[in-house]
Amino acid sequence: MVDPERIVAASEEINLQRLREHDEGTPQQRADAIRAAFLDWSASVPEGTPGVGWKVLTGPEEETVDRAARAADVIVLVLAREANTDSADAFHAAIFRSGKPVLVVPSGWRGDARSVFATIAVALSDSEATRHAIEGAGPWLRTARRVIAIHIGDRGEAALAVTRLLLETGAEPELHAVPPGKSNLGQQIVEEARSIGADLLVAGAYRHSEVIEWLLGGTTRHLLAAADLPVLLAH
């Protein structure tokens, strides 16, 4: 027998849901808004652009994103500055659960199709996340006109090792080493990428405990908050 109290939401949860629907709209309204944005974008893409299909999946955000990403080579996400709870959960799942490289595009970003990703900045760190990000960015790194490896701090052996990994992709990177600045690391990486004219930033995604993220923030959070160019992340 099912306990009725287990299928009735507490009054606080009901009030929270009502407040959320007031601020963000109902699930159907949010879905309709996304569909309308997709149709507007589809109508504006240049002729000859590869076709993009529309598919609706139903289920918990993190599990659904994880399942949908299994057959993908890369996930593309739009970084909305005012994300709702659902999109935040899906975003988190794509970066930290899917195991796939994630191309994060700031909302409103407009690139030149003739030169997009011609100058790529790579944030160097001796980590598996950075190695995974470089492997995921391989097709773009091989065709870029310029690849700049950004290292915050001294030119250590670890940075040189990751630079060698870039060489293995077929890229010919320039090493750009700068001392730590006054801003947080994520923001400084974006500022350095912007200063060299990069139109794509490649970086590993670092996941700290939720308590540390809440207290101190984290490099990935700061990087995404400051980013005004596409960022390819991998965890």
C-alpha positions as CSV (number, residue, x, y, z in Angstrom):
1,M,0.0,0.0,0.0
2,V,1.2,3.5,-0.8
3,D,1.2,6.0,2.0
4,P,-0.8,9.0,0.8
5,E,1.4,11.3,2.8
6,R,4.3,10.3,0.5
7,I,2.6,11.4,-2.7
8,V,1.3,14.8,-1.4
9,A,3.8,17.6,-1.5
10,A,4.4,19.5,1.7
11,S,2.9,23.0,1.8
12,E,6.4,24.6,1.6
13,E,7.1,22.6,-1.6
14,I,3.8,23.6,-3.1
15,N,4.5,27.3,-2.3
16,L,8.0,27.0,-3.7
17,Q,6.6,25.5,-7.0
18,R,4.0,28.3,-7.3
19,L,6.7,30.9,-6.7
20,R,8.9,29.3,-9.3
21,E,6.1,29.2,-11.9
22,H,5.4,32.8,-11.1
23,D,9.1,33.8,-11.8
24,E,10.0,31.3,-14.6
25,G,6.6,30.2,-16.0
26,T,5.1,26.7,-16.0
27,P,7.1,23.8,-17.5
28,Q,4.9,24.0,-20.7
29,Q,5.5,27.7,-21.0
30,R,9.3,27.2,-20.6
31,A,9.2,24.5,-23.2
32,D,7.2,26.6,-25.6
33,A,9.7,29.5,-25.2
34,I,12.6,27.2,-26.0
35,R,10.8,25.9,-29.1
36,A,10.1,29.4,-30.3
37,A,13.7,30.5,-29.8
38,F,14.8,27.4,-31.8
39,L,12.4,28.2,-34.7
40,D,13.6,31.9,-34.8
41,W,17.2,30.7,-34.9
42,S,16.5,28.1,-37.6
43,A,14.8,30.8,-39.8
44,S,17.9,33.0,-39.6
45,V,20.8,30.6,-40.3
46,P,22.6,31.1,-43.6
47,E,21.9,28.9,-46.6
48,G,24.1,25.8,-46.7
49,T,24.3,25.4,-42.9
50,P,24.0,21.8,-41.9
51,G,20.5,20.9,-40.7
52,V,19.6,20.8,-37.0
53,G,16.8,18.7,-35.8
54,W,14.4,19.2,-32.9
55,K,13.9,16.4,-30.3
56,V,11.9,16.4,-27.1
57,L,13.0,14.2,-24.2
58,T,11.1,13.7,-21.0
59,G,12.6,12.9,-17.7
60,P,14.8,14.1,-14.8
61,E,17.2,16.7,-16.2
62,E,20.5,15.1,-15.2
63,E,19.5,11.5,-16.2
64,T,18.0,12.7,-19.5
65,V,21.0,14.7,-20.5
66,D,23.3,11.8,-19.5
67,R,21.3,9.4,-21.7
68,A,21.0,11.7,-24.6
69,A,24.7,12.5,-24.7
70,R,25.9,8.9,-25.0
71,A,25.9,9.0,-28.8
72,A,27.3,12.5,-29.1
73,D,30.8,13.6,-29.9
74,V,30.3,17.0,-28.4
75,I,27.5,18.8,-26.5
76,V,26.7,22.5,-27.4
77,L,25.0,24.6,-24.7
78,V,23.9,28.2,-24.6
79,L,25.1,30.0,-21.5
80,A,22.1,32.0,-20.3
81,R,22.9,34.6,-17.7
82,E,19.5,34.2,-16.0
83,A,19.1,30.4,-16.1
84,N,16.2,28.6,-14.4
85,T,16.6,25.6,-12.1
86,D,16.0,23.0,-14.9
87,S,18.6,24.5,-17.2
88,A,21.1,24.8,-14.4
89,D,20.6,21.1,-13.6
90,A,21.0,20.1,-17.3
91,F,24.1,22.3,-17.6
92,H,25.7,20.7,-14.6
93,A,24.9,17.2,-15.9
94,A,26.4,18.0,-19.4
95,I,29.7,19.2,-17.9
96,F,30.2,16.9,-15.0
97,R,28.2,13.7,-15.8
98,S,28.2,13.2,-19.5
99,G,31.9,12.6,-20.0
100,K,31.7,14.5,-23.3
101,P,33.4,17.8,-24.3
102,V,30.9,20.6,-23.9
103,L,31.0,23.7,-26.1
104,V,29.5,26.6,-24.1
105,V,28.3,29.5,-26.2
106,P,27.4,32.8,-24.4
107,S,23.8,34.0,-25.1
108,G,23.9,36.6,-27.8
109,W,27.3,35.7,-29.1
110,R,27.8,36.3,-32.8
111,G,30.8,34.8,-34.6
112,D,32.0,35.4,-38.1
113,A,31.4,32.1,-39.9
114,R,34.4,32.7,-42.2
115,S,36.9,33.0,-39.3
116,V,35.2,31.3,-36.3
117,F,37.7,29.5,-34.0
118,A,40.6,30.8,-36.1
119,T,42.4,31.8,-32.9
120,I,42.2,29.4,-30.0
121,A,43.4,29.9,-26.4
122,V,44.0,26.8,-24.3
123,A,44.2,27.2,-20.5
124,L,47.0,25.0,-19.4
125,S,46.8,22.8,-16.3
126,D,48.4,19.5,-15.6
127,S,45.1,17.7,-15.1
128,E,43.1,14.9,-16.8
129,A,40.3,17.5,-17.4
130,T,42.6,19.7,-19.5
131,R,43.8,16.7,-21.5
132,H,40.3,15.6,-22.1
133,A,39.4,19.2,-23.3
134,I,42.3,19.3,-25.7
135,E,41.4,15.9,-27.2
136,G,37.8,17.1,-27.6
137,A,39.0,20.3,-29.3
138,G,41.3,18.4,-31.6
139,P,39.3,19.1,-34.9
140,W,39.3,22.9,-34.2
141,L,42.9,23.0,-33.0
142,R,44.1,21.3,-36.2
143,T,42.4,23.9,-38.5
144,A,43.1,27.0,-36.4
145,R,45.4,29.7,-37.7
146,R,46.8,30.4,-34.3
147,V,46.8,28.4,-31.0
148,I,48.0,30.0,-27.8
149,A,48.6,28.0,-24.6
150,I,47.9,30.2,-21.6
151,H,49.7,29.3,-18.4
152,I,49.1,31.3,-15.2
153,G,52.3,31.1,-13.2
154,D,55.9,29.9,-13.8
155,R,56.7,27.9,-16.9
156,G,57.0,24.5,-15.1
157,E,57.4,21.0,-16.5
158,A,53.7,20.3,-16.1
159,A,52.8,23.2,-18.4
160,L,55.4,22.0,-21.0
161,A,54.0,18.5,-20.8
162,V,50.5,19.7,-21.7
163,T,52.0,21.9,-24.4
164,R,53.4,18.7,-25.9
165,L,50.0,17.2,-25.9
166,L,48.8,20.1,-28.0
167,L,51.6,19.3,-30.5
168,E,50.3,15.8,-30.8
169,T,47.0,17.1,-32.1
170,G,48.8,18.7,-35.0
171,A,48.6,22.3,-33.6
172,E,51.7,24.5,-33.3
173,P,51.0,26.3,-30.0
174,E,52.6,29.5,-28.7
175,L,53.2,29.4,-25.0
176,H,51.9,32.5,-23.2
177,A,52.9,32.4,-19.5
178,V,51.8,35.2,-17.2
179,P,52.1,35.7,-13.4
180,P,49.0,35.3,-11.2
181,G,46.9,38.5,-11.2
182,K,44.7,40.1,-8.6
183,S,41.5,38.7,-10.1
184,N,40.4,35.1,-9.6
185,L,42.0,32.5,-11.8
186,G,38.9,31.9,-14.0
187,Q,38.5,35.6,-14.7
188,Q,42.2,36.0,-15.4
189,I,42.1,33.2,-17.9
190,V,39.2,34.8,-19.8
191,E,41.0,38.2,-19.7
192,E,44.2,36.7,-21.2
193,A,42.2,34.9,-23.9
194,R,40.4,38.2,-24.7
195,S,43.7,40.1,-24.8
196,I,45.2,37.8,-27.5
197,G,42.0,38.0,-29.6
198,A,40.9,34.4,-29.1
199,D,37.5,33.4,-30.4
200,L,37.5,30.0,-28.5
201,L,38.8,29.1,-25.1
202,V,39.6,25.5,-24.2
203,A,39.8,24.5,-20.6
204,G,39.3,21.7,-18.2
205,A,36.3,21.8,-15.9
206,Y,37.2,21.5,-12.2
207,R,34.6,20.2,-9.7
208,H,35.1,21.0,-6.1
209,S,32.8,19.9,-3.3
210,E,29.5,21.8,-3.1
211,V,30.5,23.4,0.2
212,I,33.7,24.8,-1.2
213,E,31.9,26.0,-4.3
214,W,29.4,27.8,-2.2
215,L,31.9,29.3,0.1
216,L,34.7,30.2,-2.3
217,G,33.3,29.7,-5.8
218,G,35.5,27.8,-8.2
219,T,37.7,28.3,-11.2
220,T,35.1,26.9,-13.6
221,R,32.3,29.1,-12.2
222,H,34.4,32.2,-12.3
223,L,35.5,31.4,-15.8
224,L,32.0,30.9,-17.1
225,A,30.7,34.0,-15.3
226,A,33.4,36.1,-17.1
227,A,33.3,34.5,-20.5
228,D,32.1,36.5,-23.5
229,L,33.5,34.0,-26.0
230,P,32.7,30.3,-26.6
231,V,34.4,27.9,-24.1
232,L,35.0,24.3,-24.7
233,L,35.1,22.4,-21.3
234,A,35.7,18.8,-20.4
235,H,35.7,17.1,-17.0
